[in-house]
Amino acid sequence: MPSKQDLLDLQFIAARHQLIELAAFLDRLDRQPGPADHRLAAMHLALPILLADRPDRARAVLEAFSDPTTEPTTQASTQPACGAWEKNGKQKAAS
């Protein structure tokens, strides 16, 4: 198993790049007017998890975007997946 130093040496630049890309995406969103969106709300729930001192951050972030219900729906409310669960059950189509 690689050491912490090995992981930093191997993956730091890629992780840094992903964080900068995410920051740029959020900056672009902030510059545009528009209504609230459940996908952005899910992202806001997930972001603090990244800073939490816990061993299951990847699982917790995934769960922040996931539908927690256990009962199947009788009919899909939209065809394409949108990447985040909308609490009222109406998924918005990805644009």
Helices and strands as residue ranges (DSSP letters): H 4-30, H 38-51, H 57-65
